[in-house]
Every structure is written in C-alpha cells, then in structure tokens.
Amino acid sequence: MPIMECCNIGVVCCDADASIPQVAELMRRHHVGDVVVVEYQDDKRIPVGIVTDRDIVMETVALQVDTEVFTAGDLMSAPVVSVQKDDGFIETLRLMRNNKIRRLPVVSADGALYGIVTADDIVRLLAMELSMMTSAIVEQPIREGRLRK
C-alpha cells in the first residue's frame, strides 16, 4: 500500500521565521504535536524542517529561556527526513525506525508537501487491521460450524 493512502493531507505548516509562541498556538489550534516548516517555490510548499511540541519543551521551556527570541527555523529538525507519496507502508516504517522519528512529511516527486504520516497514524491503522483480522478468526469457526452441521 502506498503511504499516501494512509497519511494526513491537512498538514499544519509555518515559515521559518514564525515565532515559537506562534508555532505553539498553531499546534494548540489544530490539535497536533508538530508543525512542518516550509519554503514556497513556484506555489509549492517544500518542507525544510519540522518543529515538534517536544522540541519546544526541551529547547526553550525546560531551559527557562524566552520563547519569543526563537523562531521555527531556530528549533526545527533539519534537513527534514521525508518519504515519497508512492513509497510503500513497510518502507516508510523502516525509514521512521532507522531515523528514530515519529513524524514524517510525505512529498510528491517534485518535493512538494503532500501530507504527513505519524506513528499514531500507523498504530491506529494497524490496530484497525488487527481488529478486523481478529473478527475473522473468531467468526470463522462459527461460520464453519453452521456449514458443516
């Protein structure tokens, strides 16, 4: 399955010069734990970094520094690791595991931002698939019992 089939296409983005309070407000308003930092090239959003809620806490709040003096560009993880939208599910999992990341921007062939896939998305999808498989396992003997009376 291509990763574009299970990624979120409503990505919350900002420019590198957005202040950390602005980034935090975006996270709060959209109920997300990350904001993708983008540059615009020919009307395309090109991901250049990512800021997570953890980045904000660890790099500013925990150190008791003024968040107003930092921008998304200062805190973002860069260069951003991304996956092509046509890449497979397993390939994406390996990329996340090998890079020890939980959020991965999904890009089109020209590098434009298409969506984002998170560890939470993957766990949710796997849980749903396992639940459906469990139903099949439970129901199969019942069905067989009815057919072979």
C-alpha positions as CSV (number, residue, x, y, z in Angstrom):
1,M,0.0,0.0,0.0
2,P,1.4,3.4,-0.9
3,I,1.9,5.6,2.1
4,M,-0.3,8.3,0.5
5,E,-3.3,6.1,1.2
6,C,-2.9,6.5,5.0
7,C,-1.2,9.9,5.5
8,N,-2.9,13.1,6.7
9,I,-3.1,15.7,3.9
10,G,-4.1,18.5,6.2
11,V,-0.6,19.4,7.3
12,V,-0.1,22.4,9.6
13,C,2.7,24.5,8.3
14,C,4.6,27.7,9.0
15,D,7.5,29.7,7.7
16,A,11.0,29.5,9.3
17,D,10.6,33.0,10.7
18,A,7.4,32.1,12.7
19,S,8.0,32.7,16.5
20,I,7.8,29.8,18.9
21,P,4.7,31.1,20.5
22,Q,3.1,31.3,17.0
23,V,4.1,27.7,16.4
24,A,2.7,26.6,19.7
25,E,-0.5,28.4,19.0
26,L,-0.8,26.5,15.7
27,M,-0.3,23.2,17.5
28,R,-3.0,24.1,20.1
29,R,-5.5,25.4,17.5
30,H,-5.1,22.3,15.2
31,H,-4.6,19.7,18.0
32,V,-1.3,18.5,16.6
33,G,2.2,17.8,18.0
34,D,4.2,19.1,15.1
35,V,4.4,21.9,12.5
36,V,6.1,21.4,9.2
37,V,8.4,24.4,8.3
38,V,8.1,25.1,4.6
39,E,9.5,27.4,1.9
40,Y,7.4,28.3,-1.1
41,Q,8.8,27.6,-4.6
42,D,6.6,28.2,-7.6
43,D,3.4,27.9,-5.4
44,K,4.6,24.6,-3.9
45,R,5.2,24.1,-0.2
46,I,8.7,22.5,0.1
47,P,9.3,21.1,3.6
48,V,12.6,22.3,5.1
49,G,12.2,21.2,8.7
50,I,9.8,20.2,11.4
51,V,9.1,21.5,14.9
52,T,7.6,19.3,17.5
53,D,6.0,20.0,20.8
54,R,8.9,18.1,22.4
55,D,11.4,20.4,20.6
56,I,9.7,23.5,22.2
57,V,9.7,22.0,25.6
58,M,13.2,20.6,25.6
59,E,14.9,23.6,23.9
60,T,13.1,26.5,25.5
61,V,10.7,25.8,28.4
62,A,13.0,23.3,30.1
63,L,15.9,25.7,29.9
64,Q,13.7,28.6,31.1
65,V,14.6,30.8,28.1
66,D,12.4,33.3,26.5
67,T,10.4,31.6,23.7
68,E,9.9,34.9,22.0
69,V,13.6,35.1,20.9
70,F,13.4,31.8,18.9
71,T,11.9,31.1,15.6
72,A,10.7,27.9,14.0
73,G,13.9,28.0,11.9
74,D,16.0,28.0,15.1
75,L,14.3,24.9,16.6
76,M,13.4,22.9,13.6
77,S,14.9,19.5,12.8
78,A,16.7,19.9,9.5
79,P,17.3,18.7,7.0
80,V,13.8,17.1,7.1
81,V,13.5,13.4,6.5
82,S,10.6,12.8,4.2
83,V,9.1,9.9,2.2
84,Q,7.7,9.9,-1.3
85,K,3.9,9.6,-1.5
86,D,4.2,6.4,-3.7
87,D,6.6,4.7,-1.3
88,G,5.3,1.6,0.5
89,F,4.0,1.3,4.0
90,I,6.8,-1.0,5.2
91,E,9.4,1.2,3.5
92,T,8.0,4.1,5.5
93,L,8.1,2.2,8.7
94,R,11.8,1.3,8.1
95,L,12.6,4.9,7.4
96,M,11.0,6.1,10.6
97,R,12.7,3.4,12.6
98,N,16.1,3.9,11.1
99,N,15.9,7.7,11.7
100,K,14.3,7.3,15.1
101,I,11.5,9.7,14.2
102,R,7.7,9.6,14.8
103,R,6.5,12.1,12.2
104,L,7.4,12.0,8.5
105,P,6.4,14.5,5.8
106,V,5.1,12.9,2.7
107,V,6.2,14.6,-0.6
108,S,5.4,14.3,-4.3
109,A,8.1,13.6,-6.9
110,D,8.8,17.3,-7.2
111,G,9.5,17.6,-3.5
112,A,6.2,19.4,-2.8
113,L,4.5,18.6,0.5
114,Y,1.6,16.2,0.1
115,G,0.9,15.1,3.6
116,I,2.3,13.8,6.9
117,V,2.3,10.3,8.5
118,T,2.8,9.8,12.2
119,A,3.5,6.9,14.5
120,D,0.0,7.4,15.8
121,D,-1.5,7.1,12.3
122,I,0.4,3.8,11.8
123,V,-0.6,2.4,15.2
124,R,-4.3,3.3,14.5
125,L,-4.2,1.7,11.1
126,L,-2.5,-1.5,12.4
127,A,-5.0,-1.7,15.3
128,M,-7.9,-1.4,12.9
129,E,-6.4,-4.1,10.6
130,L,-5.7,-6.4,13.6
131,S,-9.2,-5.9,14.9
132,M,-10.7,-6.9,11.5
133,M,-8.4,-9.9,11.4
134,T,-9.4,-10.9,15.0
135,S,-13.1,-10.8,13.9
136,A,-12.3,-13.1,11.0
137,I,-10.5,-15.5,13.4
138,V,-13.4,-15.5,15.9
139,E,-16.1,-15.8,13.3
140,Q,-14.5,-18.4,11.1
141,P,-15.2,-21.4,13.4
142,I,-18.8,-20.2,13.9
143,R,-19.3,-20.0,10.2
144,E,-17.7,-23.4,9.6
145,G,-19.9,-24.9,12.4
146,R,-23.1,-23.7,10.6
147,L,-22.0,-25.0,7.2
148,R,-20.9,-28.5,8.5
149,K,-23.9,-29.5,10.7
